[in-house]
Amino acid sequence: MKASEIRELSDVELGDKLKDLKAELFNLRFQHAINQLDNPMRLAHIKKDIARVKTQIRQRQLAV
């Protein structure tokens, strides 16, 4: 997910997206632990997406 796409989301959508990404990260970590993960780079991508969403949430908090 690109930063420009994240900026277009509303506050509620950002919260939902963050919750979904954290759930996906949990599932990927579980798959990695039992050696069933097909693409280990997916973990890094999800972590970066979570960081992008959190950054956008924080920027909006500071702007208010």
PDBQT receptor file of N, H, CA, C and O in Angstrom, charges set to zero:
ATOM      1  N   MET A   1       0.841  -1.171   0.000  1.00  0.00    +0.000 N 
ATOM      2  CA  MET A   1       0.000   0.000   0.000  1.00  0.00    +0.000 C 
ATOM      3  C   MET A   1       0.888   1.236   0.000  1.00  0.00    +0.000 C 
ATOM      4  O   MET A   1       1.854   1.321   0.758  1.00  0.00    +0.000 OA
ATOM      5  N   LYS A   2       0.553   2.182  -0.849  1.00  0.00    +0.000 N 
ATOM      6  H   LYS A   2      -0.232   2.113  -1.465  1.00  0.00    +0.000 HD
ATOM      7  CA  LYS A   2       1.353   3.387  -0.975  1.00  0.00    +0.000 C 
ATOM      8  C   LYS A   2       0.897   4.453   0.017  1.00  0.00    +0.000 C 
ATOM      9  O   LYS A   2      -0.245   4.450   0.477  1.00  0.00    +0.000 OA
ATOM     10  N   ALA A   3       1.805   5.353   0.333  1.00  0.00    +0.000 N 
ATOM     11  H   ALA A   3       2.732   5.356  -0.040  1.00  0.00    +0.000 HD
ATOM     12  CA  ALA A   3       1.507   6.421   1.279  1.00  0.00    +0.000 C 
ATOM     13  C   ALA A   3       0.404   7.325   0.747  1.00  0.00    +0.000 C 
ATOM     14  O   ALA A   3      -0.411   7.823   1.524  1.00  0.00    +0.000 OA
ATOM     15  N   SER A   4       0.364   7.544  -0.558  1.00  0.00    +0.000 N 
ATOM     16  H   SER A   4       1.027   7.140  -1.189  1.00  0.00    +0.000 HD
ATOM     17  CA  SER A   4      -0.680   8.394  -1.133  1.00  0.00    +0.000 C 
ATOM     18  C   SER A   4      -2.059   7.759  -0.958  1.00  0.00    +0.000 C 
ATOM     19  O   SER A   4      -3.047   8.469  -0.767  1.00  0.00    +0.000 OA
ATOM     20  N   GLU A   5      -2.131   6.446  -1.021  1.00  0.00    +0.000 N 
ATOM     21  H   GLU A   5      -1.329   5.870  -1.176  1.00  0.00    +0.000 HD
ATOM     22  CA  GLU A   5      -3.401   5.745  -0.808  1.00  0.00    +0.000 C 
ATOM     23  C   GLU A   5      -3.834   5.866   0.650  1.00  0.00    +0.000 C 
ATOM     24  O   GLU A   5      -5.023   5.993   0.942  1.00  0.00    +0.000 OA
ATOM     25  N   ILE A   6      -2.874   5.828   1.553  1.00  0.00    +0.000 N 
ATOM     26  H   ILE A   6      -1.908   5.725   1.315  1.00  0.00    +0.000 HD
ATOM     27  CA  ILE A   6      -3.175   5.919   2.988  1.00  0.00    +0.000 C 
ATOM     28  C   ILE A   6      -3.680   7.309   3.332  1.00  0.00    +0.000 C 
ATOM     29  O   ILE A   6      -4.584   7.448   4.156  1.00  0.00    +0.000 OA
ATOM     30  N   ARG A   7      -3.108   8.354   2.713  1.00  0.00    +0.000 N 
ATOM     31  H   ARG A   7      -2.373   8.242   2.044  1.00  0.00    +0.000 HD
ATOM     32  CA  ARG A   7      -3.522   9.721   2.999  1.00  0.00    +0.000 C 
ATOM     33  C   ARG A   7      -4.975   9.971   2.606  1.00  0.00    +0.000 C 
ATOM     34  O   ARG A   7      -5.631  10.835   3.189  1.00  0.00    +0.000 OA
ATOM     35  N   GLU A   8      -5.480   9.230   1.631  1.00  0.00    +0.000 N 
ATOM     36  H   GLU A   8      -4.946   8.529   1.158  1.00  0.00    +0.000 HD
ATOM     37  CA  GLU A   8      -6.845   9.427   1.155  1.00  0.00    +0.000 C 
ATOM     38  C   GLU A   8      -7.887   8.788   2.074  1.00  0.00    +0.000 C 
ATOM     39  O   GLU A   8      -9.075   9.088   1.951  1.00  0.00    +0.000 OA
ATOM     40  N   LEU A   9      -7.470   7.917   2.987  1.00  0.00    +0.000 N 
ATOM     41  H   LEU A   9      -6.505   7.674   3.087  1.00  0.00    +0.000 HD
ATOM     42  CA  LEU A   9      -8.410   7.233   3.865  1.00  0.00    +0.000 C 
ATOM     43  C   LEU A   9      -8.875   8.151   4.992  1.00  0.00    +0.000 C 
ATOM     44  O   LEU A   9      -8.150   9.051   5.418  1.00  0.00    +0.000 OA
ATOM     45  N   SER A  10     -10.083   7.911   5.462  1.00  0.00    +0.000 N 
ATOM     46  H   SER A  10     -10.672   7.181   5.116  1.00  0.00    +0.000 HD
ATOM     47  CA  SER A  10     -10.603   8.681   6.602  1.00  0.00    +0.000 C 
ATOM     48  C   SER A  10     -10.021   8.111   7.893  1.00  0.00    +0.000 C 
ATOM     49  O   SER A  10      -9.347   7.081   7.879  1.00  0.00    +0.000 OA
ATOM     50  N   ASP A  11     -10.288   8.788   9.004  1.00  0.00    +0.000 N 
ATOM     51  H   ASP A  11     -10.836   9.625   9.015  1.00  0.00    +0.000 HD
ATOM     52  CA  ASP A  11      -9.771   8.346  10.298  1.00  0.00    +0.000 C 
ATOM     53  C   ASP A  11     -10.312   6.969  10.671  1.00  0.00    +0.000 C 
ATOM     54  O   ASP A  11      -9.575   6.127  11.186  1.00  0.00    +0.000 OA
ATOM     55  N   VAL A  12     -11.581   6.743  10.414  1.00  0.00    +0.000 N 
ATOM     56  H   VAL A  12     -12.179   7.427   9.995  1.00  0.00    +0.000 HD
ATOM     57  CA  VAL A  12     -12.193   5.449  10.737  1.00  0.00    +0.000 C 
ATOM     58  C   VAL A  12     -11.596   4.353   9.865  1.00  0.00    +0.000 C 
ATOM     59  O   VAL A  12     -11.312   3.255  10.343  1.00  0.00    +0.000 OA
ATOM     60  N   GLU A  13     -11.410   4.656   8.588  1.00  0.00    +0.000 N 
ATOM     61  H   GLU A  13     -11.641   5.548   8.200  1.00  0.00    +0.000 HD
ATOM     62  CA  GLU A  13     -10.828   3.672   7.677  1.00  0.00    +0.000 C 
ATOM     63  C   GLU A  13      -9.382   3.355   8.063  1.00  0.00    +0.000 C 
ATOM     64  O   GLU A  13      -8.935   2.216   7.924  1.00  0.00    +0.000 OA
ATOM     65  N   LEU A  14      -8.651   4.366   8.548  1.00  0.00    +0.000 N 
ATOM     66  H   LEU A  14      -9.014   5.291   8.661  1.00  0.00    +0.000 HD
ATOM     67  CA  LEU A  14      -7.272   4.132   8.999  1.00  0.00    +0.000 C 
ATOM     68  C   LEU A  14      -7.247   3.180  10.191  1.00  0.00    +0.000 C 
ATOM     69  O   LEU A  14      -6.405   2.284  10.257  1.00  0.00    +0.000 OA
ATOM     70  N   GLY A  15      -8.164   3.372  11.126  1.00  0.00    +0.000 N 
ATOM     71  H   GLY A  15      -8.849   4.099  11.073  1.00  0.00    +0.000 HD
ATOM     72  CA  GLY A  15      -8.240   2.482  12.283  1.00  0.00    +0.000 C 
ATOM     73  C   GLY A  15      -8.571   1.058  11.874  1.00  0.00    +0.000 C 
ATOM     74  O   GLY A  15      -7.988   0.104  12.390  1.00  0.00    +0.000 OA
ATOM     75  N   ASP A  16      -9.509   0.915  10.946  1.00  0.00    +0.000 N 
ATOM     76  H   ASP A  16      -9.982   1.690  10.527  1.00  0.00    +0.000 HD
ATOM     77  CA  ASP A  16      -9.870  -0.416  10.457  1.00  0.00    +0.000 C 
ATOM     78  C   ASP A  16      -8.711  -1.068   9.715  1.00  0.00    +0.000 C 
ATOM     79  O   ASP A  16      -8.456  -2.263   9.865  1.00  0.00    +0.000 OA
ATOM     80  N   LYS A  17      -8.013  -0.270   8.913  1.00  0.00    +0.000 N 
ATOM     81  H   LYS A  17      -8.220   0.701   8.791  1.00  0.00    +0.000 HD
ATOM     82  CA  LYS A  17      -6.877  -0.785   8.146  1.00  0.00    +0.000 C 
ATOM     83  C   LYS A  17      -5.769  -1.245   9.091  1.00  0.00    +0.000 C 
ATOM     84  O   LYS A  17      -5.145  -2.282   8.865  1.00  0.00    +0.000 OA
ATOM     85  N   LEU A  18      -5.528  -0.473  10.146  1.00  0.00    +0.000 N 
ATOM     86  H   LEU A  18      -6.034   0.369  10.330  1.00  0.00    +0.000 HD
ATOM     87  CA  LEU A  18      -4.505  -0.832  11.120  1.00  0.00    +0.000 C 
ATOM     88  C   LEU A  18      -4.859  -2.145  11.804  1.00  0.00    +0.000 C 
ATOM     89  O   LEU A  18      -4.000  -3.006  11.995  1.00  0.00    +0.000 OA
ATOM     90  N   LYS A  19      -6.117  -2.292  12.168  1.00  0.00    +0.000 N 
ATOM     91  H   LYS A  19      -6.815  -1.593  12.013  1.00  0.00    +0.000 HD
ATOM     92  CA  LYS A  19      -6.564  -3.525  12.819  1.00  0.00    +0.000 C 
ATOM     93  C   LYS A  19      -6.394  -4.726  11.881  1.00  0.00    +0.000 C 
ATOM     94  O   LYS A  19      -5.956  -5.793  12.310  1.00  0.00    +0.000 OA
ATOM     95  N   ASP A  20      -6.741  -4.551  10.604  1.00  0.00    +0.000 N 
ATOM     96  H   ASP A  20      -7.098  -3.685  10.255  1.00  0.00    +0.000 HD
ATOM     97  CA  ASP A  20      -6.609  -5.633   9.629  1.00  0.00    +0.000 C 
ATOM     98  C   ASP A  20      -5.141  -6.014   9.408  1.00  0.00    +0.000 C 
ATOM     99  O   ASP A  20      -4.801  -7.194   9.326  1.00  0.00    +0.000 OA
ATOM    100  N   LEU A  21      -4.280  -4.998   9.314  1.00  0.00    +0.000 N 
ATOM    101  H   LEU A  21      -4.556  -4.039   9.381  1.00  0.00    +0.000 HD
ATOM    102  CA  LEU A  21      -2.861  -5.261   9.096  1.00  0.00    +0.000 C 
ATOM    103  C   LEU A  21      -2.235  -5.985  10.290  1.00  0.00    +0.000 C 
ATOM    104  O   LEU A  21      -1.405  -6.878  10.115  1.00  0.00    +0.000 OA
ATOM    105  N   LYS A  22      -2.637  -5.597  11.500  1.00  0.00    +0.000 N 
ATOM    106  H   LYS A  22      -3.311  -4.872  11.642  1.00  0.00    +0.000 HD
ATOM    107  CA  LYS A  22      -2.097  -6.272  12.684  1.00  0.00    +0.000 C 
ATOM    108  C   LYS A  22      -2.555  -7.726  12.741  1.00  0.00    +0.000 C 
ATOM    109  O   LYS A  22      -1.788  -8.603  13.138  1.00  0.00    +0.000 OA
ATOM    110  N   ALA A  23      -3.794  -7.982  12.349  1.00  0.00    +0.000 N 
ATOM    111  H   ALA A  23      -4.417  -7.269  12.026  1.00  0.00    +0.000 HD
ATOM    112  CA  ALA A  23      -4.293  -9.364  12.319  1.00  0.00    +0.000 C 
ATOM    113  C   ALA A  23      -3.545 -10.177  11.273  1.00  0.00    +0.000 C 
ATOM    114  O   ALA A  23      -3.205 -11.337  11.508  1.00  0.00    +0.000 OA
ATOM    115  N   GLU A  24      -3.288  -9.571  10.120  1.00  0.00    +0.000 N 
ATOM    116  H   GLU A  24      -3.564  -8.629   9.928  1.00  0.00    +0.000 HD
ATOM    117  CA  GLU A  24      -2.550 -10.265   9.069  1.00  0.00    +0.000 C 
ATOM    118  C   GLU A  24      -1.109 -10.545   9.512  1.00  0.00    +0.000 C 
ATOM    119  O   GLU A  24      -0.569 -11.616   9.236  1.00  0.00    +0.000 OA
ATOM    120  N   LEU A  25      -0.494  -9.582  10.197  1.00  0.00    +0.000 N 
ATOM    121  H   LEU A  25      -0.932  -8.712  10.422  1.00  0.00    +0.000 HD
ATOM    122  CA  LEU A  25       0.861  -9.783  10.706  1.00  0.00    +0.000 C 
ATOM    123  C   LEU A  25       0.898 -10.929  11.709  1.00  0.00    +0.000 C 
ATOM    124  O   LEU A  25       1.822 -11.743  11.694  1.00  0.00    +0.000 OA
ATOM    125  N   PHE A  26      -0.100 -10.992  12.575  1.00  0.00    +0.000 N 
ATOM    126  H   PHE A  26      -0.850 -10.331  12.587  1.00  0.00    +0.000 HD
ATOM    127  CA  PHE A  26      -0.180 -12.086  13.543  1.00  0.00    +0.000 C 
ATOM    128  C   PHE A  26      -0.251 -13.433  12.826  1.00  0.00    +0.000 C 
ATOM    129  O   PHE A  26       0.459 -14.371  13.188  1.00  0.00    +0.000 OA
ATOM    130  N   ASN A  27      -1.106 -13.527  11.814  1.00  0.00    +0.000 N 
ATOM    131  H   ASN A  27      -1.683 -12.766  11.520  1.00  0.00    +0.000 HD
ATOM    132  CA  ASN A  27      -1.241 -14.778  11.067  1.00  0.00    +0.000 C 
ATOM    133  C   ASN A  27       0.048 -15.155  10.342  1.00  0.00    +0.000 C 
ATOM    134  O   ASN A  27       0.428 -16.325  10.305  1.00  0.00    +0.000 OA
ATOM    135  N   LEU A  28       0.717 -14.157   9.767  1.00  0.00    +0.000 N 
ATOM    136  H   LEU A  28       0.408 -13.207   9.797  1.00  0.00    +0.000 HD
ATOM    137  CA  LEU A  28       1.973 -14.432   9.067  1.00  0.00    +0.000 C 
ATOM    138  C   LEU A  28       3.055 -14.899  10.040  1.00  0.00    +0.000 C 
ATOM    139  O   LEU A  28       3.829 -15.803   9.725  1.00  0.00    +0.000 OA
ATOM    140  N   ARG A  29       3.107 -14.285  11.216  1.00  0.00    +0.000 N 
ATOM    141  H   ARG A  29       2.479 -13.551  11.472  1.00  0.00    +0.000 HD
ATOM    142  CA  ARG A  29       4.096 -14.716  12.218  1.00  0.00    +0.000 C 
ATOM    143  C   ARG A  29       3.820 -16.139  12.673  1.00  0.00    +0.000 C 
ATOM    144  O   ARG A  29       4.745 -16.921  12.889  1.00  0.00    +0.000 OA
ATOM    145  N   PHE A  30       2.559 -16.467  12.813  1.00  0.00    +0.000 N 
ATOM    146  H   PHE A  30       1.808 -15.831  12.637  1.00  0.00    +0.000 HD
ATOM    147  CA  PHE A  30       2.196 -17.826  13.200  1.00  0.00    +0.000 C 
ATOM    148  C   PHE A  30       2.608 -18.823  12.118  1.00  0.00    +0.000 C 
ATOM    149  O   PHE A  30       3.166 -19.876  12.424  1.00  0.00    +0.000 OA
ATOM    150  N   GLN A  31       2.337 -18.495  10.864  1.00  0.00    +0.000 N 
ATOM    151  H   GLN A  31       1.884 -17.638  10.615  1.00  0.00    +0.000 HD
ATOM    152  CA  GLN A  31       2.737 -19.364   9.750  1.00  0.00    +0.000 C 
ATOM    153  C   GLN A  31       4.255 -19.498   9.690  1.00  0.00    +0.000 C 
ATOM    154  O   GLN A  31       4.782 -20.576   9.415  1.00  0.00    +0.000 OA
ATOM    155  N   HIS A  32       4.952 -18.393   9.951  1.00  0.00    +0.000 N 
ATOM    156  H   HIS A  32       4.524 -17.518  10.174  1.00  0.00    +0.000 HD
ATOM    157  CA  HIS A  32       6.416 -18.433   9.929  1.00  0.00    +0.000 C 
ATOM    158  C   HIS A  32       6.962 -19.345  11.033  1.00  0.00    +0.000 C 
ATOM    159  O   HIS A  32       7.961 -20.037  10.838  1.00  0.00    +0.000 OA
ATOM    160  N   ALA A  33       6.305 -19.339  12.179  1.00  0.00    +0.000 N 
ATOM    161  H   ALA A  33       5.493 -18.777  12.337  1.00  0.00    +0.000 HD
ATOM    162  CA  ALA A  33       6.764 -20.143  13.311  1.00  0.00    +0.000 C 
ATOM    163  C   ALA A  33       6.628 -21.640  13.032  1.00  0.00    +0.000 C 
ATOM    164  O   ALA A  33       7.420 -22.444  13.524  1.00  0.00    +0.000 OA
ATOM    165  N   ILE A  34       5.632 -22.005  12.249  1.00  0.00    +0.000 N 
ATOM    166  H   ILE A  34       4.988 -21.353  11.849  1.00  0.00    +0.000 HD
ATOM    167  CA  ILE A  34       5.435 -23.433  11.960  1.00  0.00    +0.000 C 
ATOM    168  C   ILE A  34       5.921 -23.788  10.556  1.00  0.00    +0.000 C 
ATOM    169  O   ILE A  34       5.566 -24.831  10.008  1.00  0.00    +0.000 OA
ATOM    170  N   ASN A  35       6.742 -22.897   9.982  1.00  0.00    +0.000 N 
ATOM    171  H   ASN A  35       7.030 -22.049  10.428  1.00  0.00    +0.000 HD
ATOM    172  CA  ASN A  35       7.392 -23.124   8.690  1.00  0.00    +0.000 C 
ATOM    173  C   ASN A  35       6.422 -23.374   7.551  1.00  0.00    +0.000 C 
ATOM    174  O   ASN A  35       6.671 -24.236   6.708  1.00  0.00    +0.000 OA
ATOM    175  N   GLN A  36       5.327 -22.643   7.508  1.00  0.00    +0.000 N 
ATOM    176  H   GLN A  36       5.124 -21.943   8.192  1.00  0.00    +0.000 HD
ATOM    177  CA  GLN A  36       4.385 -22.755   6.400  1.00  0.00    +0.000 C 
ATOM    178  C   GLN A  36       4.253 -21.446   5.621  1.00  0.00    +0.000 C 
ATOM    179  O   GLN A  36       3.329 -21.290   4.822  1.00  0.00    +0.000 OA
ATOM    180  N   LEU A  37       5.156 -20.524   5.846  1.00  0.00    +0.000 N 
ATOM    181  H   LEU A  37       5.906 -20.652   6.495  1.00  0.00    +0.000 HD
ATOM    182  CA  LEU A  37       5.083 -19.225   5.190  1.00  0.00    +0.000 C 
ATOM    183  C   LEU A  37       5.702 -19.322   3.801  1.00  0.00    +0.000 C 
ATOM    184  O   LEU A  37       6.861 -19.712   3.657  1.00  0.00    +0.000 OA
ATOM    185  N   ASP A  38       4.924 -18.966   2.776  1.00  0.00    +0.000 N 
ATOM    186  H   ASP A  38       3.983 -18.649   2.892  1.00  0.00    +0.000 HD
ATOM    187  CA  ASP A  38       5.403 -19.057   1.396  1.00  0.00    +0.000 C 
ATOM    188  C   ASP A  38       6.344 -17.911   1.039  1.00  0.00    +0.000 C 
ATOM    189  O   ASP A  38       7.380 -18.126   0.409  1.00  0.00    +0.000 OA
ATOM    190  N   ASN A  39       5.981 -16.691   1.444  1.00  0.00    +0.000 N 
ATOM    191  H   ASN A  39       5.140 -16.517   1.956  1.00  0.00    +0.000 HD
ATOM    192  CA  ASN A  39       6.753 -15.512   1.082  1.00  0.00    +0.000 C 
ATOM    193  C   ASN A  39       7.176 -14.763   2.349  1.00  0.00    +0.000 C 
ATOM    194  O   ASN A  39       6.393 -13.974   2.878  1.00  0.00    +0.000 OA
ATOM    195  N   PRO A  40       8.389 -14.992   2.843  1.00  0.00    +0.000 N 
ATOM    196  CA  PRO A  40       8.827 -14.333   4.073  1.00  0.00    +0.000 C 
ATOM    197  C   PRO A  40       8.942 -12.811   3.942  1.00  0.00    +0.000 C 
ATOM    198  O   PRO A  40       8.891 -12.108   4.951  1.00  0.00    +0.000 OA
ATOM    199  N   MET A  41       9.094 -12.298   2.741  1.00  0.00    +0.000 N 
ATOM    200  H   MET A  41       9.135 -12.869   1.921  1.00  0.00    +0.000 HD
ATOM    201  CA  MET A  41       9.182 -10.848   2.555  1.00  0.00    +0.000 C 
ATOM    202  C   MET A  41       7.847 -10.171   2.841  1.00  0.00    +0.000 C 
ATOM    203  O   MET A  41       7.797  -8.960   3.055  1.00  0.00    +0.000 OA
ATOM    204  N   ARG A  42       6.786 -10.934   2.846  1.00  0.00    +0.000 N 
ATOM    205  H   ARG A  42       6.826 -11.918   2.672  1.00  0.00    +0.000 HD
ATOM    206  CA  ARG A  42       5.457 -10.380   3.143  1.00  0.00    +0.000 C 
ATOM    207  C   ARG A  42       5.429  -9.798   4.564  1.00  0.00    +0.000 C 
ATOM    208  O   ARG A  42       4.739  -8.812   4.822  1.00  0.00    +0.000 OA
ATOM    209  N   LEU A  43       6.181 -10.413   5.478  1.00  0.00    +0.000 N 
ATOM    210  H   LEU A  43       6.742 -11.214   5.268  1.00  0.00    +0.000 HD
ATOM    211  CA  LEU A  43       6.275  -9.898   6.847  1.00  0.00    +0.000 C 
ATOM    212  C   LEU A  43       6.800  -8.461   6.852  1.00  0.00    +0.000 C 
ATOM    213  O   LEU A  43       6.246  -7.594   7.529  1.00  0.00    +0.000 OA
ATOM    214  N   ALA A  44       7.847  -8.220   6.112  1.00  0.00    +0.000 N 
ATOM    215  H   ALA A  44       8.297  -8.923   5.562  1.00  0.00    +0.000 HD
ATOM    216  CA  ALA A  44       8.451  -6.886   6.057  1.00  0.00    +0.000 C 
ATOM    217  C   ALA A  44       7.494  -5.880   5.441  1.00  0.00    +0.000 C 
ATOM    218  O   ALA A  44       7.401  -4.747   5.911  1.00  0.00    +0.000 OA
ATOM    219  N   HIS A  45       6.780  -6.279   4.393  1.00  0.00    +0.000 N 
ATOM    220  H   HIS A  45       6.856  -7.200   4.011  1.00  0.00    +0.000 HD
ATOM    221  CA  HIS A  45       5.840  -5.375   3.738  1.00  0.00    +0.000 C 
ATOM    222  C   HIS A  45       4.696  -4.989   4.679  1.00  0.00    +0.000 C 
ATOM    223  O   HIS A  45       4.281  -3.831   4.719  1.00  0.00    +0.000 OA
ATOM    224  N   ILE A  46       4.201  -5.953   5.420  1.00  0.00    +0.000 N 
ATOM    225  H   ILE A  46       4.538  -6.893   5.387  1.00  0.00    +0.000 HD
ATOM    226  CA  ILE A  46       3.104  -5.681   6.348  1.00  0.00    +0.000 C 
ATOM    227  C   ILE A  46       3.583  -4.741   7.460  1.00  0.00    +0.000 C 
ATOM    228  O   ILE A  46       2.867  -3.813   7.837  1.00  0.00    +0.000 OA
ATOM    229  N   LYS A  47       4.791  -4.978   7.985  1.00  0.00    +0.000 N 
ATOM    230  H   LYS A  47       5.372  -5.732   7.679  1.00  0.00    +0.000 HD
ATOM    231  CA  LYS A  47       5.330  -4.106   9.031  1.00  0.00    +0.000 C 
ATOM    232  C   LYS A  47       5.462  -2.666   8.536  1.00  0.00    +0.000 C 
ATOM    233  O   LYS A  47       5.158  -1.724   9.267  1.00  0.00    +0.000 OA
ATOM    234  N   LYS A  48       5.916  -2.500   7.296  1.00  0.00    +0.000 N 
ATOM    235  H   LYS A  48       6.163  -3.265   6.702  1.00  0.00    +0.000 HD
ATOM    236  CA  LYS A  48       6.070  -1.159   6.740  1.00  0.00    +0.000 C 
ATOM    237  C   LYS A  48       4.716  -0.496   6.520  1.00  0.00    +0.000 C 
ATOM    238  O   LYS A  48       4.573   0.708   6.731  1.00  0.00    +0.000 OA
ATOM    239  N   ASP A  49       3.720  -1.277   6.098  1.00  0.00    +0.000 N 
ATOM    240  H   ASP A  49       3.836  -2.256   5.927  1.00  0.00    +0.000 HD
ATOM    241  CA  ASP A  49       2.374  -0.727   5.932  1.00  0.00    +0.000 C 
ATOM    242  C   ASP A  49       1.803  -0.278   7.272  1.00  0.00    +0.000 C 
ATOM    243  O   ASP A  49       1.151   0.763   7.356  1.00  0.00    +0.000 OA
ATOM    244  N   ILE A  50       2.046  -1.063   8.316  1.00  0.00    +0.000 N 
ATOM    245  H   ILE A  50       2.575  -1.909   8.247  1.00  0.00    +0.000 HD
ATOM    246  CA  ILE A  50       1.586  -0.685   9.659  1.00  0.00    +0.000 C 
ATOM    247  C   ILE A  50       2.247   0.624  10.078  1.00  0.00    +0.000 C 
ATOM    248  O   ILE A  50       1.590   1.501  10.639  1.00  0.00    +0.000 OA
ATOM    249  N   ALA A  51       3.528   0.758   9.811  1.00  0.00    +0.000 N 
ATOM    250  H   ALA A  51       4.061   0.046   9.355  1.00  0.00    +0.000 HD
ATOM    251  CA  ALA A  51       4.253   1.979  10.168  1.00  0.00    +0.000 C 
ATOM    252  C   ALA A  51       3.699   3.181   9.398  1.00  0.00    +0.000 C 
ATOM    253  O   ALA A  51       3.573   4.271   9.956  1.00  0.00    +0.000 OA
ATOM    254  N   ARG A  52       3.368   2.982   8.115  1.00  0.00    +0.000 N 
ATOM    255  H   ARG A  52       3.471   2.097   7.662  1.00  0.00    +0.000 HD
ATOM    256  CA  ARG A  52       2.802   4.074   7.319  1.00  0.00    +0.000 C 
ATOM    257  C   ARG A  52       1.453   4.523   7.874  1.00  0.00    +0.000 C 
ATOM    258  O   ARG A  52       1.180   5.720   7.968  1.00  0.00    +0.000 OA
ATOM    259  N   VAL A  53       0.617   3.564   8.238  1.00  0.00    +0.000 N 
ATOM    260  H   VAL A  53       0.838   2.592   8.162  1.00  0.00    +0.000 HD
ATOM    261  CA  VAL A  53      -0.700   3.900   8.777  1.00  0.00    +0.000 C 
ATOM    262  C   VAL A  53      -0.555   4.615  10.114  1.00  0.00    +0.000 C 
ATOM    263  O   VAL A  53      -1.222   5.621  10.356  1.00  0.00    +0.000 OA
ATOM    264  N   LYS A  54       0.309   4.105  10.981  1.00  0.00    +0.000 N 
ATOM    265  H   LYS A  54       0.851   3.288  10.785  1.00  0.00    +0.000 HD
ATOM    266  CA  LYS A  54       0.515   4.746  12.283  1.00  0.00    +0.000 C 
ATOM    267  C   LYS A  54       1.068   6.159  12.124  1.00  0.00    +0.000 C 
ATOM    268  O   LYS A  54       0.688   7.060  12.871  1.00  0.00    +0.000 OA
ATOM    269  N   THR A  55       1.954   6.357  11.165  1.00  0.00    +0.000 N 
ATOM    270  H   THR A  55       2.263   5.625  10.558  1.00  0.00    +0.000 HD
ATOM    271  CA  THR A  55       2.522   7.681  10.908  1.00  0.00    +0.000 C 
ATOM    272  C   THR A  55       1.427   8.647  10.478  1.00  0.00    +0.000 C 
ATOM    273  O   THR A  55       1.381   9.787  10.940  1.00  0.00    +0.000 OA
ATOM    274  N   GLN A  56       0.551   8.192   9.597  1.00  0.00    +0.000 N 
ATOM    275  H   GLN A  56       0.588   7.266   9.222  1.00  0.00    +0.000 HD
ATOM    276  CA  GLN A  56      -0.531   9.062   9.130  1.00  0.00    +0.000 C 
ATOM    277  C   GLN A  56      -1.499   9.404  10.274  1.00  0.00    +0.000 C 
ATOM    278  O   GLN A  56      -1.966  10.539  10.375  1.00  0.00    +0.000 OA
ATOM    279  N   ILE A  57      -1.791   8.437  11.117  1.00  0.00    +0.000 N 
ATOM    280  H   ILE A  57      -1.412   7.516  11.035  1.00  0.00    +0.000 HD
ATOM    281  CA  ILE A  57      -2.658   8.689  12.270  1.00  0.00    +0.000 C 
ATOM    282  C   ILE A  57      -2.016   9.724  13.177  1.00  0.00    +0.000 C 
ATOM    283  O   ILE A  57      -2.691  10.645  13.637  1.00  0.00    +0.000 OA
ATOM    284  N   ARG A  58      -0.732   9.588  13.440  1.00  0.00    +0.000 N 
ATOM    285  H   ARG A  58      -0.184   8.840  13.066  1.00  0.00    +0.000 HD
ATOM    286  CA  ARG A  58      -0.021  10.521  14.328  1.00  0.00    +0.000 C 
ATOM    287  C   ARG A  58       0.041  11.922  13.723  1.00  0.00    +0.000 C 
ATOM    288  O   ARG A  58      -0.112  12.911  14.441  1.00  0.00    +0.000 OA
ATOM    289  N   GLN A  59       0.262  12.019  12.420  1.00  0.00    +0.000 N 
ATOM    290  H   GLN A  59       0.387  11.216  11.837  1.00  0.00    +0.000 HD
ATOM    291  CA  GLN A  59       0.297  13.322  11.771  1.00  0.00    +0.000 C 
ATOM    292  C   GLN A  59      -1.043  14.035  11.890  1.00  0.00    +0.000 C 
ATOM    293  O   GLN A  59      -1.096  15.250  12.084  1.00  0.00    +0.000 OA
ATOM    294  N   ARG A  60      -2.121  13.272  11.771  1.00  0.00    +0.000 N 
ATOM    295  H   ARG A  60      -2.077  12.286  11.613  1.00  0.00    +0.000 HD
ATOM    296  CA  ARG A  60      -3.451  13.868  11.895  1.00  0.00    +0.000 C 
ATOM    297  C   ARG A  60      -3.717  14.309  13.336  1.00  0.00    +0.000 C 
ATOM    298  O   ARG A  60      -4.379  15.322  13.563  1.00  0.00    +0.000 OA
ATOM    299  N   GLN A  61      -3.202  13.552  14.306  1.00  0.00    +0.000 N 
ATOM    300  H   GLN A  61      -2.664  12.729  14.121  1.00  0.00    +0.000 HD
ATOM    301  CA  GLN A  61      -3.374  13.936  15.705  1.00  0.00    +0.000 C 
ATOM    302  C   GLN A  61      -2.627  15.236  16.002  1.00  0.00    +0.000 C 
ATOM    303  O   GLN A  61      -3.143  16.097  16.715  1.00  0.00    +0.000 OA
ATOM    304  N   LEU A  62      -1.452  15.379  15.477  1.00  0.00    +0.000 N 
ATOM    305  H   LEU A  62      -1.033  14.679  14.898  1.00  0.00    +0.000 HD
ATOM    306  CA  LEU A  62      -0.649  16.576  15.711  1.00  0.00    +0.000 C 
ATOM    307  C   LEU A  62      -1.219  17.798  14.986  1.00  0.00    +0.000 C 
ATOM    308  O   LEU A  62      -1.043  18.928  15.441  1.00  0.00    +0.000 OA
ATOM    309  N   ALA A  63      -1.887  17.576  13.882  1.00  0.00    +0.000 N 
ATOM    310  H   ALA A  63      -2.030  16.658  13.512  1.00  0.00    +0.000 HD
ATOM    311  CA  ALA A  63      -2.459  18.683  13.113  1.00  0.00    +0.000 C 
ATOM    312  C   ALA A  63      -3.656  19.290  13.843  1.00  0.00    +0.000 C 
ATOM    313  O   ALA A  63      -3.974  20.465  13.656  1.00  0.00    +0.000 OA
ATOM    314  N   VAL A  64      -4.313  18.490  14.668  1.00  0.00    +0.000 N 
ATOM    315  H   VAL A  64      -4.055  17.536  14.820  1.00  0.00    +0.000 HD
ATOM    316  CA  VAL A  64      -5.480  18.969  15.416  1.00  0.00    +0.000 C 
ATOM    317  C   VAL A  64      -5.004  19.698  16.609  1.00  0.00    +0.000 C 
ATOM    318  O   VAL A  64      -5.813  20.193  17.393  1.00  0.00    +0.000 OA
TER     319      VAL A  64
